[in-house]
Amino acid sequence: MSIWSEHVVPRVTDLALGTADVRAVRARAVERARGEVVELGFGSGPTLPLYPAAVTSVRAVEPSAVARRLGARRMAATSIPVQHVGLDGADLDLPDATADTVVSTFTLCTIPDVERALREVRRVLRPDGVFLFLEHGLSPEPSTARWQHRLDGLQQRLVAGCHLTRPIDVLVRDAGLTVTDLEHESLRGPGPMSYLYRGVATP
Ligand SMILES: C[S@@+](CC[C@H](N)C(=O)[O-])C[C@H]1O[C@@H](n2cnc3c(N)ncnc32)[C@H](O)[C@@H]1O
């Protein structure tokens, strides 16, 4: 991995996804989190302070050592027990049906084998569990989508494998999950990066 991806991207991400706008939409995305949570792409832990009181523990999956270090202060500041349990959302070292909630925020864009990661989400969820996602992805607006396709390769090189063109709801459904709620929002900022999918899915 390059110095850019390993050291710069996690710090830029921590700042870019730590704004008040993002915090507000992030808080809405995890309103229904409860019980034992598995969080894919925990990053520097920006979602941690936003979890409702119903959350009893968080098992974090995060490959970046820099992001994990940045997250240490948030882990120290919360009363929720948090444990790092793995490096790859596509290969969870967790038994079947052991999570009440799986959370992914701005991570399905980056996991290389996203289809497999979503099958893992379904596998580790309890039958009454929920998958909460907040992701940027492919816009239904044709001119924005054209720009997303043009910029996708550059984005992947600059932002550690982040894709602009993933149709998040289609991927979630294709993994056998049932999408029960789906909202779209736009963040302030460049159109190709700001079309959001905020949703809930069940196994
Ligand atoms: C754009 S950041 C988002 C971080 C955080 N979830 C947030 O909302 O700010 C994407 C995160 O996915 C992580 N990631 C990359 N590949 C991954 C994988 N295979 N499994 C789990 N997380 C991964 C990255 O290290 C990074 O922390």
The ligand as a Tripos MOL2 file, in Angstrom:
@<TRIPOS>MOLECULE
LIG
   27    29     1     0     0
SMALL
NO_CHARGES

@<TRIPOS>ATOM
      1 C1        -14.3180    6.2170    3.4800 C.3       1 LIG1
      2 S1        -13.7660    5.3120    4.8700 S.3       1 LIG1
      3 C2        -15.1790    5.3850    5.9550 C.3       1 LIG1
      4 C3        -14.8380    5.2160    7.3900 C.3       1 LIG1
      5 C4        -16.0180    5.2800    8.3670 C.3       1 LIG1
      6 N1        -16.9080    4.1370    8.1950 N.3       1 LIG1
      7 C5        -16.7990    6.5450    8.2270 C.2       1 LIG1
      8 O1        -18.0270    6.4900    8.0990 O.co2     1 LIG1
      9 O2        -16.2010    7.6200    8.2670 O.co2     1 LIG1
     10 C6        -13.8040    3.6310    4.3060 C.3       1 LIG1
     11 C7        -13.2600    2.6840    5.3400 C.3       1 LIG1
     12 O3        -13.3610    1.3390    4.8610 O.3       1 LIG1
     13 C8        -12.1930    0.6610    5.2740 C.3       1 LIG1
     14 N2        -12.0180   -0.5430    4.4590 N.ar      1 LIG1
     15 C9        -11.3040   -0.6910    3.3100 C.ar      1 LIG1
     16 N3        -11.3380   -1.9630    2.9010 N.ar      1 LIG1
     17 C10       -12.0760   -2.6470    3.8050 C.ar      1 LIG1
     18 C11       -12.4450   -4.0060    3.9360 C.ar      1 LIG1
     19 N4        -12.0920   -4.9230    3.0340 N.pl3     1 LIG1
     20 N5        -13.1920   -4.3570    5.0020 N.ar      1 LIG1
     21 C12       -13.5910   -3.4320    5.9090 C.ar      1 LIG1
     22 N6        -13.2640   -2.1260    5.8420 N.ar      1 LIG1
     23 C13       -12.5200   -1.7440    4.7960 C.ar      1 LIG1
     24 C14       -11.0970    1.6960    5.0820 C.3       1 LIG1
     25 O4         -9.9010    1.3700    5.7560 O.3       1 LIG1
     26 C15       -11.7830    2.9370    5.6420 C.3       1 LIG1
     27 O5        -11.6000    3.0760    7.0210 O.3       1 LIG1
@<TRIPOS>BOND
     1     1     2 1
     2     2     3 1
     3     2    10 1
     4     3     4 1
     5     4     5 1
     6     5     6 1
     7     5     7 1
     8     7     8 2
     9     7     9 1
    10    10    11 1
    11    11    12 1
    12    11    26 1
    13    12    13 1
    14    13    14 1
    15    13    24 1
    16    14    15 ar
    17    14    23 ar
    18    15    16 ar
    19    16    17 ar
    20    17    18 ar
    21    17    23 ar
    22    18    19 1
    23    18    20 ar
    24    20    21 ar
    25    21    22 ar
    26    22    23 ar
    27    24    25 1
    28    24    26 1
    29    26    27 1
@<TRIPOS>SUBSTRUCTURE
     1 LIG1         1 GROUP 0 **** ****
